[in-house]
Structure formats: C-alpha cells, structure tokens
Amino acid sequence: MITFCIALLLLVAGYFVYGALVEKVFGVNPGRQTPAYTSTDGIDYIPMPTWRVFLIQFLNIAGLGPIFGAIMGILYGPSAYLWIVFGTIFGGAVHDYLSGMLSVRRNGASLPELVGDELGSGVKQVMRIFSLLLMILVGAVFVVNPANLLDLLTGENTTTTMWTAIIFGYYILATLLPIDKLIGRLYPLFGFALLFMAIGIMISLFLRPDSLPEFHEAIGYTRPDSDVNPIFPMMFISIACGAISGFHATQSPMMARCLKNEKMGRRVFYGAMVVEGIVALIWAAAAIAFFNGSFDALSEFLKGKTPAILVNDISVGWLGTFGGILAMLGVIAAPITSGDTALRSARLIAADFLHIPQKKIRNRLLVSIPIFILAWLVMMIDFEVLWRYFAWCNQTLAVFTLWALTVWLAKEHKCYWLTLIPALFMTMVTVTYIFFAQEGFRLSYSVSLGIAVFVTLLLSFLFIRFLRTLSKRVSIKR
C-alpha cells in the first residue's frame, strides 16, 4: 500500500511542480484573447466555465484506456506503476498541455494542421488521413464495448445491437449539435459517475492494504509469456491513455475553442491528464488487489476474458450491488464520452482541411455523414482486432505530436528537451512494437529492437541538423 500511496502523491506533486515548469516554458499570456472570444460561432467556439471545460477535457480523454489498459498493463508487474506515474508527469501531461495550448494560440486549429505546420506539408497530409481514421476507429471501439457492458447490466430484455444503435444515435447528435447543448449538459452527470467509481474503488483499496504487494516485493516478476509479450514495448502500448496518448491531442482543440483564458490551460490540459493517470493507477492497483497480490492469478483470470468482466466483479464485489451499478455506469460513461467527441473531432479535422465553415447544419451534415457511414462499417470488425490497432495508432500519433512540439519549441528558442526525450522514447516503443507484434511484421525481437534504434538515431540526426540550420538562420538575421 505504501507503493500505491507514493505513486499517488507523486502524480499530484507532478501537477504542481513539473506542470508549473512546463507552463513557464510555454509562456502563458493572461491578457491575450482566446479563440472562444475571437472566433465565437455558437457551435464549436463558445466561452465556457473552466470547471466545465476541465470536466469535458477529462471525460474526452478518459475512455477505456486508463481502465482496461491499466488492468492489462499491471500483468507486467509493479513496473506498470512507474510507467503510469512518470509517463503521465513527463510524457502525457506535457504532450496534452503543449498541444492544447498551441491550438489555443492558433485559433483552435486541429492536430493535423498543428503538426503539419511544424513538420511540413507532406506530413500534414498524412496526419489528416491518419487522424481521421483514428477518430473513426475510436468512435467504433467506444460504441461496441459500452454496448456490451450495458447489455450485461440490463439482462435478457435488451440486446447488444439495441444498445449499439442507441449509443451511435447519441454520437450523431453529439457530433452535430452545439457543444454546450448536449455534451456541455450531460458531461457533469457522466463525470459524477466516473469520479464516484474511481473514489469508491480507491477507498476499497485502502480498506484492503495487505492485498497490494509493495514494489520491492514484486520487482523481479515477469509475465509467463514474456517471450511473446516482452515488457518493452508491450507494456508501454497496453498502458496508453493512463500515461501518454496521441488521441488526447486530437481532443484538446475542442476545448482550446472554449477556454476563456490561457492561464487556465494547465488546469484543463495538464490537470486532466494527471487525473487520468490517477484513475489508471487506481485500476491497476485494484486489479492486482482483487487477487490478493497474485499476478499469476490475475493473468489466469484474464485468459479468454475481457477486462470488462473483471471490472464488473471488482465493482460489485467491493461496492455492493448499488455501488457496483454506479461504478459500472462510470466505466460505461468513460468510453461513451470519448467516442462522441472522437466523431465530433473527426468532423472538425475534416472541416478544417476542406475549409468548410461549420455554423450551418447543412455543412455539418455534409462533413459528418461519410464519417458516420465509415464508423458504422468499422464496427463490424472484431473488437479485439480493433483494440490492438487502436493502441498502436494511438501511440504513433503521440510520436508525431511530440516531434512537432519539439520542433516548435526549438523554433521559439524554448527548452525543447521537455518533449524531445519523450519523443525519442516513444519512437523506440512504437517502431519496436509494429515490427515485433503479431498485428505488425512479426520479426524477431532483436531485429525489431535494432530497427527501432536505427530509426530513433536517424530522427535524432535529422533534428540535430535542423537545429544547426536554425542556428545559422538566427546568425544571418543578426
């Protein structure tokens, strides 16, 4: 339990200490008008209270990742705690804050436009397609799973197909209506359910202090199948949204268009990521505590079962029937509140690069209908396949974002090491994964790792060359 408490305190301290440092490096300007005021349109650009913007941002990014991903990640042992804590503080929260604030500075521009401005027009075109596909993939993934959970809760009187249709219908409305009409009003209710779930499970953990192994007691643990699931890169792909996630940077521009003042950016973007890290930490700890500290028992339980079954067992077993239902509703709300904004984000991304104004409903339908059709078709694919590709695409998007932020910081003569180190690390993770994993090229581990080292060194060389070119330009201007 001491390990869990230290990890929890480190996450909170990270917000106040490292978050303040990142904010200082960015250089907020409280007197600068935000896009919510300069581009108000009553649809996407709407000034909203900071507490509401924070809650929407948190629910946007806190899908199934920090719950399911954390449960799968703890199978690698207590190292998962380290990744959640340090990945959140030095990777995910920095990634979310800087991408969100850069969008604020650029009139709420969507992620492909931000990345393309820094890495070139060719990358911009790739990012437009890649981001759109990821948003559609997220929308599809986050329809199927909550539909299955709702069917599990409601019994024989309903079907998964019925819940799928209801959730997808809600996604359509959330994509098309002004952000303050549906999302802005429902999210406080969803937020209550999700926060109740996290707080309830955390209190239950404190009532079972002996069920959590300390870090030093399990440091030598390795998965039984570590030959096909080595800790690097698999754990860093499994725990994505609870540490660092490229998906978050696609969501931040929505809130960049609603933020009233730049000084609230750390609370909204960095803070929401830290809260998500806390949620991931709670569920990672809960998963192992439920089996009295036995990693092998957890691994055996999850064979052939989805983490949703374990979430249900923990919720009902620890919180009782009523508390379990509320907790499960929180788990259901998490993916729904990411799926709806994923499709909304897809509309904004497409509208940005097609230059179609979104004030008129006719234009929103023009952009959205093809997105809805594609999302429905993607839902026909097996969920397990969808989830695996989502995880890799998610982290790859983070790599593009981190490199773009690194280039921007260098251009602005700011401390680019804040994003360079996470960019290098995540490049190693994603390249190793795609060449080694079953859904990738299935090469040997040593070859995959070698390719990742080569790609990382190549990008490092290109960045050093960019810095030299940048330095020469500055010298010429002087």
N, C-alpha and C positions, 0 to 999 in steps of 0.2 A: 504493500500500500504506500510505502514511503516513495518508491519509484514513481508511482502514479501521481502523487501529490507534488513531487519535484517537477515532473513534466508539466503539470497543470500550472504551477507557479511560473515556470519559465515562459510558457506561452503568454501569460498575462504580462509579465515583465517585458517580453519582446515587443508588445504593442507600445508600451510607454517609453522604452529606451531606444530600440532599433527603429521602431516606427517613427519616432521623433527625428532621428538622424536622417532617414530616407526623406521625410518631409522637408527637412532643412536643405538637403542636397537638391531636391526638386525646385524649391523656392516658391512657395505659395504667395499669391498676391490677393489679400482680402478685399482690396479696393477694385479689383478687376471684375467686370460684369461677366457672368457665366452665360452659356448658351440658353439656359432656361429663360433668361430675360431678353437676350439679343435676338433670339430666333423663335420666340413663342408662337406656336401654331395651334394650341388646343388639342393636339393629338399625341405627339411624341415629345415636344418641347413644352414642358409645363413645370413651373416652380412648385416644389412640394416640400413639406416639412422634413427636416433632416432625419427625424426618427423614422418617418415612413420610407424615405429613400434608403436608409440603412437596412430596414427590415426587408424591403423588396430586393435589395442587392444580396443580402444574406440568403433569402429564400431562392433567388435566382441561381446562386452558385451551389447551394447545399442540396444537391439531388441525392441519388442513391450512393454516389461515390464515397462520401465520408462515413457511410454506414456499412454498405456491402463491401466497399474497398478495404475499409479498416478491418472488418471481420476476416476477409481473405488474407490481408497483409499480416495479421498477428500470427498466422501459421508459420511465419519465418522467425518467430521468437521475439524477444524484447527489443531487437533492433528496430522493430516497427515503431516503438516509442520515439527512438532517436530521429527517425525519418519524419514522423509527424511533427515533432517539435522544431527541429532545425530546418526541415523542408518548408514548414509554414513561415517561420520567422525570417529566414534568409532567402527563401525562394518564392513561395506562393504569394505571400503578403506584399513583397516588393514588386513582383510581377503584376499583381492586381492593382496596387496603388499607382504605379507609374503609368501603366496602360490606361487606367481610368482618368488620371489627371492630364495625360497627354491628349486624350479625347476631349476633355473639358477645354483645353487650350485651343483645340482645333474644331470648335463648333460642334462637338458631339460626333465627330467622324467615326465610322465603323472601323473595326480592326483591320480588314484588308487594306483600307486606304491609309491607315497609320503605318502599317508595316511596309506597304509599297512605297510610301514617301521616303522611307529611310533605306530600303534595300533595293529599290529600283522598280521600273515598270513591269519587267518580266516577272518578278516575284509577286508584284501586286496582282497580276492576272491569275497566277497560280493560287494565291491566297484567297481571291474572290471565289474561285471554284471550290477550293479545299474547305473554306469556312462555311460556305453554303451547304456542302454535302455533310459536314459535321453537324450543323444545326438541324438538318433534316434527320440525320441519324439519331441525334439526341432526342428530338421530338418523338421519333418512333420508339426508341428504347424506353422513354419515360411515359409512354402510353401503355405498353404491354405489361410492365411489371406492376404498376399500381392497379391495373385492371385485374391481374391475378390475385393480388392481395385483397382487394375489395370482394372478389368472388369467394375467397377463403373466409372472409368475415361474415358475409351475408348468407352463406349456405345454399340450400337447394332451390330457393325461389329466384335466383338470378343466374346469369351465365357470364363468363369472361367476355364473350362477344358483346353482350349488352353494355357492360361497363366500359369496354373499349370504345364503343360508339358514343357513350355519354362523355367520356373524358376527351375524346377527339373533338366532339361538338363544342366543348368548353374551350379547347385550344383555338378553335376557329374564331370564337368570339373574342378571346383574349388577344389574338393577333390583330384583329380588325378595329376594335373599339379604342377610344382614347385611353391612355394608360391609367388615368385617375378614376375611370368609371367602373372598371371591373377588377383589374389587378390591384389598384390602389385601395379598394374597399375590402376585397376578400383576404388579402395577404395578412392583415392583423389577426384574423381568425386562424389562418394556417400557421402563422407564427406562434400563436399560443399553443397549438397542438404540438408543434415541433419542439418548442422550448420546454413544455411540460414533459415530453418524452425524454429529452436529454437530462433535465434536472431530476426527474423520477429515477432514471437508471443510475445517475451518479450517486444519489442518496442511497440507493440499494447497494452500490459498491462499498460505500463507507460502512454499511451495516454488516459487510462480509469482508473485513480487512485481511483475514487469513487466507482467503481464496485467491488472492493475487500474488503470483511469485515476484520476488524482487529481481532487479536487473542482474545482480551478481549471481543469483541462484540459477539463472537460465541462460547465461551469456553463451554457453557452449552449444546450445540447442541448434540443430539443423533439421530441416524437413526430411522425412524419409525418402521423398522423391526429388532430392536436391540435384540429382544429375540432370533431370529434365526441367526442373524449376529452381535454378540457382538464385540465390538472394539478389545478386546483381545480374541482370537488370529487373528480374521479375517482381521483386517487392516494390520497386520504385514505379512500376507500371500499375500494379494492383492498387496501391495507395496513391491515387492521383488527386482527387478533389479534396482529400484531407491533408495535402501537403503542397502540391503545386498542380495547376490545371490550366491548360490553354483555353478551355471552354469559358473560364471566368472572364478573359479579356474580350470575348465576344459579347458578354452581358454588360460589362461596365459602361459602354457608350450609351446604353439606355438610361442609366442613372446619371451619366455625365450631362444628359439633356434636361435633367430635373433638379440638379444640385443648385442650391441658392448661393453658396459662397465657397470659394476654393479652400478656405480654412477648415471646412467640414469634410474634405476629401479623405484625410487619414481616418477619421471615424467611420466613414462609409466604406471605403475600399480596403484599407489595411485592416480595420477593425472587423469587418465581415469575414475576412479570411482567417483571422485569429479565432473568431467564434467557431468557424467551421472546423478548424484544427482541434478545438476543444471537443466538438461533437465526435470527431473521428477518434480522438483519444479515449473518450468515454466508451464508445462501442468496441474498440479494440480491447480495452480492459474488460468490458462486460462479457465479451465472447470467451475469453480465457477463464474468467472468474466463474462463469456458469458451469465450467467443467473442473472446478476446484484446482485451477492452475495446471491442468494436464493438456499440453499442446497436442499430444498424440490422440487423446480422446476427442478434442475439437476437430482434428483432421479426419478422424474416422467418422464422426457425425456428419461432416460436410460432403462425404463421398456420395455422389449421386443426388445430393440435395442442394437447393438454392439457399443462400443466406437468409431469405425471407422466412423460411421455416424456423431458423434459429432465432430471428428477431421476434417472431410470434411467441416462441417458447419462453424466451427471456422476459418479454413484456408481461405475459400472463402469469408466469411463474413468480416473478418478483413483485409485480404491482397489482396482482389480482385481476379479476375479470374486467371490472370497470376501468381500472387504471391501465390494464393491458389494451383495452379497446382504444382508449385515448392515445396511448403510446403508439399503437399501430396506425392510428389516424395521422399522427405526426410523421411516421415513416412513409405513409401514403402521400401526405401533403408535400414532402420534400421533393420527390420526383415530379409531381404534377406542377409544382411552382418553378421547376427548371424547364420542363417540357413546353409549357405555354410560352415562356419568354424565349425559348430557343427558336420556336417558329416565328415569334414576333421579331427576333433578331435577324432571322433569315430574310424576313420582309424588308427590314431596314438595310441590310447588306445589299440585297438585290436592287432596292430603290436607289441607293447611293451610287452604285456604279452604272445603273441605267439612266440616272438623272431624272427620275420620275417623282415629282412632288407628291407627298402623301396626305395632304389635307383633305382631298376629296375621296369619298368612299369608293368611287369608281376606280381611281388609281390604285387604291389599296387592294381591291379585288383583282385587278389586272396583274399585280405582282404576286399576290398570295395564292390564287387558285392553282397555278402549276406547282407551288410548294406543297400545298395540301395533297395534291394527287401523288406526288413523289413520296411524301411521308407515309401515306396510306399503303403504297406499294412496298415500301421498305419494311413495314410492319409484318409483312407476310414471311420475312426471313426469320429463321430460328433465332431465338433470343440470345442463346449462348454465343453464337457467331457474331451477332450484332455487338454484344458487350465487349468481346475481345478486340474487335476492330475499333470500337469507340475508344477503348482505353489507350491504344497506341496513337490513334489520330489526335486524341486529346493532348497527350504529352508532346507530340510532334508540333502541334500548334503552339504550345508553350515555348518550344525551342525557337521558332520563327519570331515570336513576340519578344523573347529575351534578347535575341540578337539585334532586332530592330531598336529596342530600348537602349542597348549598349551603344549602337551607332549614334543614336540621338544624344545620349549623354556625352559622348566624345565630341560631337559637333558643338555642343553647348559648353564644352570645357568644364564639365562636371565629373564627379567621381564615377567613372564607368565600371569600376570593379564591383559595384553593387549588383550589377546584372551580368557582367562578364563571367564571373565564377559560376553562378547558376546556369548560364548558357552553355558553358563548356561541359559541366557535369551532365546536364540533361541531353546534350548532344551525344555523349557517350552512352547514356541509358537507352535512348530511342534507336540509335543505329545498331547497338548490340542486340536489342530486342528483335527488330524486324529481320535481321539476318539469322538469328538463332531460333526464334519461336516457331511453333507448329503452323501458325497462320502467316508466317513470313517465308523466308527462303530455306529454312531448316538446315543451315550449315552447322558445322561443329562449333562448340563454344569458343575454343581458342581462335578459330578463324574469324568468327563473328566479333570477338573482342579486338582482334588485330585490325579488322576493318574499321571498327569504331575509333580506335586510337588514331589510325591514319586520317580519318575524316575530321576528327577533333583537332589534330595538329595542322591539317590543311586550312581549316577555318581560322585557327589561331594565326597562322602565317598571313592569311588574307587580311585579317583585322590589323595586324602589325603594319602591313603595307599601307592599309587605309590610314592609320594613324600618322605614318610618315608623310603621306600625301597631304593630309590635313594640316600637318605642321608646316609644310612648305607653303601652302596657300596662306596661312596666317603670316608667315615671314614676308611673303611678297606684298601682302596688304599693308604691312607695317613700313 
